Amino acid sequence: MGAHHGDSSNIREVCCDISPVFISGVEKHFPEACLTFDKFHVLKIINEAVDEVRRLEPIKEAEYTIKLHWDGVLRWFTSKINNGILEGIKSLIQSAKAKARGYRTTKNLIAMIYLIGGKLEFRLPT
């Protein structure tokens, strides 16, 4: 953020997956922000547990995870933010990587991401 003259204290809301890596990153770099856990990922945890309902352990694990992050789960009702757009961008990047089966340089990968994600018009004027 500093390279772009941004101020992390201006970030008030952050939405992320229920992952210790994401949570610690948000807490470290955006200490003033309220944390919302993406409802897609919350529901994914619950759905995976329900899919394995014959075994009690996944249900207990889902319950533990949701309870541990309860404030961030409930925060969605206030913030109404989610990771949908970022997940879509991530999907475009993964698609670009798969199409090429590797790029010679990171610069080439970044250029391809801009080409795919930028929705550029290449039609010549008629």
N, C-alpha and C positions, 0 to 999 in steps of 0.2 A: 504494500500500500504506500509505503514511504516513497518509492520510486515514482509514483504517480501523484505525489503530494496529497494523498488521502489521509484522513484521520480516523483511526479505528474507533475512537470514542463516539463518532457520529453514527455508527452502526447500532441500531436499536433492536432489530429483530433478525434472528438467524434460524433457518430451518435446515435440519440435517437428519441423516440416518441415526438410528440408535446404535452407535458404534463408539467404543471408548476412544478411538483415534480422533473421530470427528468431534466428540464432546470435549476432549482435552484441548484440541486445537481451537475450538470456539472460546472456551474458557480462558485460554492463554492469550489469544490475539484480539478477542472482542469481549473483554470483561464487563462492559456496560450493557451488553445485548441480552435480551430475553431469548431463551432457547425454546424452539418449537420442534417436536419430533414429527417427521413426515408421516402423515396418516397412512400412506401406502405401506410403509415399512412396519408400522404398528399392526395394521391389519394382516400383513404377511406373516408376522410372528404368530398371531392368533390363528390364522388359517392353517399354517403348518402344524400347529398343535392340534387343531380340530381334525386334520387329515389323519393324524396318528392317535385318534381318540382311544383306540384299544389299549394303548400304553399310557399310563398315568404320568410318566416322567416328562414328556414334552409339554403337557398341560402345566405342570408345576414350574417348568423352566420358563414358559411364556408368562405365567402369572408373576414369577419373580422379576423378569425383565421389565414388564409393564409397571409393576409396583415401584421398582427401583427408579424408573424414569417418569413417574406419575405427573409431576409438575409440567414437564415438557410435553407429555401426551395431552394434558388438559389445555395447555397453552394454545393449541390449535384453535380452540373455540373462541379465543380472543384475537389471535393474529391472522387466522385463515390463510397462512402461507404454507406452501409445500414445495417439493423438489421437482415437480413435473417438468418444467422447462429444462432444468439442468440434466435430468435423466434423458430427455430427448436429445440434448446436445451430446451427452456421453454416448448415446446410441449412434449418432452420426459419426463421431470420432472412431468408435469401434468398427463401424462399417467401412470407413475410409482405410483403416489399418488392414482389415480383412481383404478388401478389394486388391490391395497392392501386394499383400503377403510380405510387407516390409518396405521401408524406404531407406535410401542411402544415408540421408541426413535428417535430423530433427527439423531443419528448416523446410525440407520438402514435405514432411508430414504436416507441419503447420500450414504451409501454402495450400495443401489439399483440403485441410479442414476448413480453411476460409472459402475455398471454391465450393465445397459441398454445402457448408452451412450458410454461406452468404447469399444464396438465392440470386446470384448475379444473372442479368439478362445478357445473352450473347447474340441475340438476333440483330442482324444488320438492318439499318433503315431501308425501307422500300421506296 
